[in-house]
Amino acid sequence: MPTSIVSTTLLDVPHHYCPGCSHGVVHRLLGDVVDALGLRQQTIGVTGGGCANFSYRYFDLDMVESPPGRAPAVATGIKRVHPDRVVFTYQGEGDLGAVGLSEIVHAGLRGEKLTVVVVNNGVLGLTGGQLSPSSLVGQSTTTTPYGRSGETQGLPLKISEWLAKLPGVAFVQRVAVHTPAHVKQAREALEEAFLFQQLGKGLGLVEVLAMCPTQWDKSPEDSRNWLADKMMAQFPVGIYKRSASK
Amino acid sequence: MSERQLMSGCQALAEGAVQAGCRHYFGFPTPPQGEILAYMARRLPEVSGIFVQAESEAAAIGMTLGGAAAGARVLTSSSGAGISLMQEGISYLCALELPCVIANVMRAGPGSGGLFPAQEDYFQAVYGGGHGDYRMPVLAPSSPQEMHDLTLEAFALADRYRNPAMILADLVVGQMQEAVQLPPRLLPLNTLPEKPWAVSGSRGRARRKLFSHASNQDDMMGRDDRLWEKYRRLEAEEVRWEVYHMEDAEWLIVAFGMMARQARQAVDQARQEGVRVGLLRPITLWPFPTRALSALANQVKGILVTELNHGQMVHDVRLAVEGRAPVQHFGWSGRLVTPPELVQKLRAWIKE
């Protein structure tokens, strides 16, 4: 009985992510989807800031690092030079939702034919567990030690709801990866987001609710409960946009 | 395309990019170089190129990075605060070793400043403005013809060394209109250098990754060494400068861009009045013509550096001269230094 079934696109190398980190699952799904769609040799990935920055190590794909937040702009440059290739970004929620918010909005406004994968764990992970746009009110982080205050720090950003409003955005789905059922849904969402790019309909985005036990300072089990009980209440999974065929 | 055209500096620069095989432009219209965007928006579709007005210079430099990574010859442009926004991207472009051309048409600053003659961004261009120990070739045109010709040079340098290159112009050169001689036909795109590192999807080959993060200290130091080995090669082989009336000169003026044109007139005027002065005009501000200047330092009684700022290039002159001749700075920002003012300053110094 094989103990690991490694896809062609996902490289069989040790990774740097923490135990319990959802990046591992998302990488696996991404690799599977690229394989299933037969896109490995025509796909170019752009990595954002944060822990996702090093994802170029793990995929047998042409990949380019991007400055924090600029991944949608870098991806735009690549796609405008190679319009017949598949270009995706792999970003964290802090990268896309804070420093990179302008770039993702304008890529969406322009209707860039890109696929955006944003992994949302409600903190800035790599930099040490600070407040991020989607941190919950009351959530304790390195820079909100008394809990996020809605009054002084604002309310959480809802990426999927917000970006779905842009006419150039063709597909938006929020998923999670903390149970097998959700993982299955996440895989389908990723596949659809890549298909939307191939159909040339505009920007496709998948937001993945993710765990970060290290920066949440929680056990993996408590982390799963935080995600399932608290995060999913604020950020419901589901399809937020799916443009009809022209 | 007729061979000689009346063009502004900005238009000539844009046409130079197209002549160099640039078919992708990503930029933002911070004045005084909006003409570059207007020209590219009209011209690129004529040659099946792509023009994108980005939402900001931060996005524009990101798009430039992507286009360069994909193997295209990409032009971007801005001025002042917009160039400041691009600094992070320039640092990344240098670290990733990606070629592109960045046109910087200087305006007066700091802050909002204004659309007045200035050369205040020499330091920013030549000594990084972005983080990290990087360099890039910086070329300083002093006419619309040079805006065209040096842009062609810049694309060649960028590709040869896998590095961004900057055209550093001031708004006078950018706005002035002169006749520009254009090549009789466009460069065929299949004659451009191959890029075996560019990303395009890995069909028929191993995958490529472009990244700048170092995994450990040895990796970090190795990267640093490789970049600096390249920068030293650039310093050895790609310096460009011009001298005027230096054969018998006792005094030297050093100036770049629009100020070199003023200085040339000042040299003519001073010579008529019996002063044996000449001009050295750096064309590459980096790599700086250190050796040429150093040789001339032995010959002259003094070196007058004139630039539209309160002293930037003068520091590079002092480094080259190493105390062997007195060096003075003369200039300000906001209006041109006139040839008579330059001659007057020189003569006052000679009298001392």
Contacts between the chains, C-beta under 8 A, distances in Angstrom:
chain1	res1	chain2	res2	distance
A	40	B	202	7.2
A	41	B	201	5.5
A	41	B	202	5.1
A	41	B	203	4.0
A	41	B	204	7.7
A	42	B	201	4.0
A	42	B	203	6.5
A	43	B	201	6.2
A	44	B	70	7.6
A	44	B	199	5.0
A	44	B	200	7.2
A	44	B	201	6.1
A	46	B	66	7.1
A	47	B	211	7.8
A	53	B	213	6.5
A	54	B	213	6.9
A	56	B	209	4.7
A	56	B	211	5.4
A	57	B	209	7.8
A	59	B	207	7.9
A	60	B	202	7.4
A	60	B	207	5.3
A	61	B	202	6.7
A	61	B	207	5.6
A	62	B	199	3.8
A	62	B	200	6.7
A	62	B	201	6.0
A	62	B	202	5.4
A	62	B	207	5.3
A	62	B	208	5.2
A	62	B	209	7.3
A	63	B	199	7.3
A	63	B	207	7.4
A	63	B	208	7.9
A	63	B	209	4.8
A	63	B	210	7.3
A	63	B	211	7.6
A	64	B	65	7.7
A	64	B	66	6.9
A	64	B	69	4.6
A	64	B	96	7.6
A	64	B	199	5.8
A	64	B	209	7.6
A	64	B	210	4.6
A	64	B	211	7.6
A	65	B	92	7.7
A	65	B	96	6.9
A	65	B	210	6.3
A	65	B	211	4.0
A	65	B	212	6.0
A	65	B	213	6.9
A	66	B	62	6.7
A	66	B	65	7.1
A	66	B	66	7.9
A	66	B	92	7.8
A	67	B	62	6.7
A	67	B	65	7.6
A	67	B	88	5.4
A	67	B	89	6.1
A	67	B	92	4.9
A	69	B	58	8.0
A	70	B	58	6.9
A	70	B	59	7.0
A	70	B	61	7.8
A	70	B	62	3.4
A	70	B	65	7.4
A	70	B	89	7.2
A	71	B	62	7.9
A	72	B	62	7.9
A	73	B	54	7.0
A	73	B	58	7.7
A	73	B	59	4.3
A	73	B	60	7.7
A	73	B	61	8.0
A	73	B	62	3.0
A	73	B	63	4.9
A	73	B	65	7.9
A	73	B	66	6.9
A	74	B	62	4.9
A	74	B	63	7.0
A	74	B	65	5.3
A	74	B	66	3.8
A	74	B	69	7.3
A	75	B	66	6.2
A	76	B	26	7.9
A	76	B	52	7.2
A	76	B	59	8.0
A	76	B	62	7.7
A	76	B	63	5.1
A	76	B	66	6.3
A	77	B	24	7.6
A	77	B	26	6.3
A	77	B	62	6.9
A	77	B	63	3.9
A	77	B	64	6.3
A	77	B	65	6.3
A	77	B	66	2.4
A	77	B	67	3.8
A	77	B	68	7.4
A	77	B	69	7.3
A	77	B	70	6.7
A	77	B	74	7.3
A	78	B	66	4.3
A	78	B	67	7.0
A	78	B	69	6.3
A	78	B	70	4.6
A	78	B	199	6.9
A	79	B	66	7.8
A	80	B	24	6.3
A	80	B	26	7.9
A	80	B	50	4.9
A	80	B	52	6.5
A	80	B	63	7.4
A	80	B	66	7.9
A	80	B	67	6.6
A	81	B	24	6.1
A	81	B	50	7.8
A	81	B	66	7.6
A	81	B	67	5.1
A	81	B	70	3.8
A	81	B	71	7.0
A	81	B	72	4.5
A	82	B	70	5.5
A	82	B	200	5.7
A	82	B	201	7.2
A	85	B	200	6.7
A	85	B	201	4.8
A	86	B	201	7.7
A	102	B	55	6.1
A	102	B	56	6.5
A	102	B	58	7.4
A	102	B	59	6.9
A	103	B	55	7.8
A	103	B	58	7.6
A	103	B	59	5.4
A	103	B	62	6.6
A	106	B	54	7.6
A	106	B	55	4.2
A	106	B	59	6.4
A	110	B	52	8.0
